[in-house]
Amino acid sequence: MAQTSKKFIIWFKDIRLKDVPKVGGKTAALGEMYANLTKRNINIPDGFAITAGAYRYFLRETGLDREIKTLLAGLKTSNLKDLQRRGKAVRELIVRAELPADLKREIRAAYRKLERKYGKNVDTAVRSSATAEDLPGVSFAGQHETFLNVSGADEVLLATKRCIASLFKDRAISYRADKGFAHSDVALSVGVQKMVRSDLAASGVIFTIDTETGFDKVVVVNASWGLGEMVVQGKVLPDEFVVFKPTLAQGFKAVIAQNLGKKTVKLVYADSPRRSSHGGGGGTRKVAVSARDQNRFCLTEDEVLTLARWSVVIEEHFSKLHKREQPMDIEWAKDGKSGELFIVQARPETVHAMESKKIYREYRLADKVLRQAQDKILAEGVAVGTKIGVGKARVIQSVRSIGAFKPGEVLVTEVTDPDWEPIMKIAAAIVTDKGGRTSHAAIVSRELGIPCIVGAGNATRKLKTGQVITVDCSGGETGHVYQGKLPFEIKEHHLDKLPKPKVKIMVNIGAPDEAFKNHYLPVNGVGLGRLEFIIASHIKIHPNALLEYQKLKTENFKLKTATERLERQKLIRKIDELTPGYKDKIKFYVDELAEGIAKIAAAFYPREVIIRFSDFKTNEYRKLVGGELYEPVEENPMLGWRGASRYYDSKFEKAFGLEVKALRRVREKFGLTNVVPMVPFCRTPEEGRKVIAVMEKYGLHPHKSVDIRINPRLNQRQSASNNPRQSAPNPRESALQIYVMCEIPSNILLADEFLDVFDGMSIGSNDLTQLVLGLDRDSGTVSHIANENDPAVRKMIAEVIAKCRTRKKYSGICGQAPSDYPDFAAFLIKQGIESISLNPDTVIKTILRLAKSRLP
């Protein structure tokens, strides 16, 4: 029976999302974008689809449909050896079969038409596109084949058959069975698309949501050199850029974080058929990445912003089609010849898109368990998800050995690909040596809801088969593998059923990694974000050592002894190791601080986020790399050179200036005007004035507003608060406020004078208790006396709250007391405090407790 070309071939311009039954999910999304979004200046390479009708026609005309049905009859996917045997037999049948003559003619004609647009022997990507693929709730990611750099009509025909055969790869057969799809119900279309010469530049993946936490106000761009398969396969740890959608829409350059990846290999065009990936013309091969390229980012800031803007447009378009918010998983490529960026694929993000926004499940190890387990850490890497898993390790070096894997074990391997899926779905957790957040192991683990650690480096060497381990992804960006079975708890929070408290509830955020994870909390903002966590965990170097980096290198030759010179060389090497890609070491410090602040501010935007300037004591600063060169030894650092006293001191002013520059960047470049700086341990009003003078010297001026330029083409819905029940400051009207910590009796005794200098006070109940009661909190001998409930402490706190209310200035508390003592929180509310800031794990239980208390 003759077929028309329309049934065999459909061009991208004629494809819409509704055409999934004809061209599969992948190509339907491509056509939808090509037809609608190229008009909005989004670059998408042209191409055509060989339809699902053509697939069925091929199987019917050759009799393959009957043979495949017979081969797969009675298959139980749990029998891995039988699955592998039958799958291989089906694939070999398809590749050996001859395409019908009329179908071959239509494919050749379509390829010639593509040649007329792009040139003779145009290089193409030939991609599988299943009719059940990329639908919300299912993901066939990586199951079916893609062939790159396919040139010539004959090679396109061969790649087409191989794509069809990949519908019967082991994982694809298993996945369909698990999801309830009959093998005959799923057809395969093949998309043929002009290649982008990213082998000469870079490519990667974009998510319009943070895949680990479900935080939907960011675009996450991953990038690596060469063709994109290395990123998806987890063979490299890509560069990562995080862009904040709400302030991007306001015209800011909102790349709030960027992390240099480990890009040691790349995929490029093969220079001969013998060296190609599929043995025919064209193809690809792996090559090493130069040292220079390993230590620089694949994309410029402007390129990241362009990709982010395109991604927001794509997300909006598909959200309208689905009639609900639809985060997207997008693939992009940069052409090394033209320098242009292109979008080459897009699909729905299938994990967080289907989750209930009203229920949050929190996995956590108890603090006591964590402290005791620090010496039991066996491996660590990038955490995927926020769960915890326990089981016996099973180290598997090759997919050929997956038959030994047992349900409930922890899979430990170098890297996974679609052939590993049959055992991944029965694993308690997964740990891989290689890969990043967009690797195969990460994508599948998210979909399956299994805790996973990727990029662990040497897990296959450190972990032993049969060893009981705990895989913990609940603590932020870094996941840990612990020896033994550690007890953990799962808390389920019904956010829509929480009562509204009689006071603003805020949250204390330590490390920036905690921010996105806790974005769901029903709070009015952040009462305390600490720069010390960023400095200690992400920077690790004393700021003066970075300011004087060149001087340290020069002085090295002037040191008198060989020992001194050796120690200086070690210091310089350590600084270089911690600052890869940065010739300007000062820029590294500012960038890292700004990114840490921005993550916290973005997670709770536009609600107020109070960021405290660094409050390290001298003994803590000495522990940083190079710290001993700049810090004195003090008998009692708690009462020594700390807080405000450092900021205007000539020995530290430039270092404080870097903190000011970082905060200025967050507000003025990223547009996060919800950030409020706070000065700690300010002994006198005069010190406060000196600190503000230094802030002004480095560009931060009290009550100065930030200019916002709205970009009408970008989504403004993203500016909405995560929790519309609660009031939030309008960033358009948000001029710079500066608060001071209230933690010294002088802050209360001279409250009026301090409030003449600052816009509000946040009570640090820990230090205030020490100084009111004359205690040293590090002394075990008198620590039993330290209690914020002491009448003298309460009297001081009541006095300062009353003073702030009289002056109509902010009053809050960010100390530990409200988290530890239920009656203390009630006392604060009775005194009229404006906000109470709690540790993340106590927010919900404190809200419930306050709702039950009898407050006026």
URFEN-V561236 format. One record per helix or strand of 2 or more residues. SS is the DSSP state (~ for helix, > for strand). FROM is the first residue (numbers start at 1). TO is the last residue. If there is no record, write none. Layout:
BEGIN
SS,FROM,TO ; SS,FROM,TO
END
This chain:
BEGIN
~,5,8 ; >,9,11 ; ~,12,14 ; ~,17,36 ; ~,38,40 ; >,47,50 ; ~,52,62 ; ~,64,72 ; ~,80,96 ; ~,101,118 ; >,124,130 ; >,146,150 ; ~,153,168 ; ~,170,179 ; >,188,194 ; ~,198,200 ; >,202,207 ; >,218,225 ; ~,229,232 ; >,239,244 ; ~,245,249 ; >,255,259 ; >,265,269 ; ~,273,275 ; >,284,288 ; ~,291,294 ; ~,301,322 ; >,328,334 ; >,341,348 ; ~,352,354 ; >,359,365 ; ~,367,376 ; >,377,384 ; >,388,395 ; ~,399,404 ; >,410,413 ; ~,418,424 ; >,429,432 ; ~,440,448 ; >,451,454 ; ~,459,462 ; >,468,472 ; >,478,483 ; >,488,494 ; ~,495,497 ; >,504,509 ; ~,513,517 ; >,525,530 ; ~,531,539 ; ~,543,547 ; ~,549,558 ; ~,562,578 ; ~,585,603 ; >,608,612 ; ~,618,622 ; ~,627,629 ; ~,637,639 ; ~,644,647 ; ~,653,668 ; >,675,679 ; ~,685,697 ; ~,717,719 ; ~,731,733 ; >,738,742 ; ~,745,749 ; ~,751,757 ; >,760,763 ; ~,765,773 ; ~,783,785 ; ~,791,807 ; >,810,813 ; ~,817,820 ; ~,822,831 ; >,835,839 ; ~,840,852
END
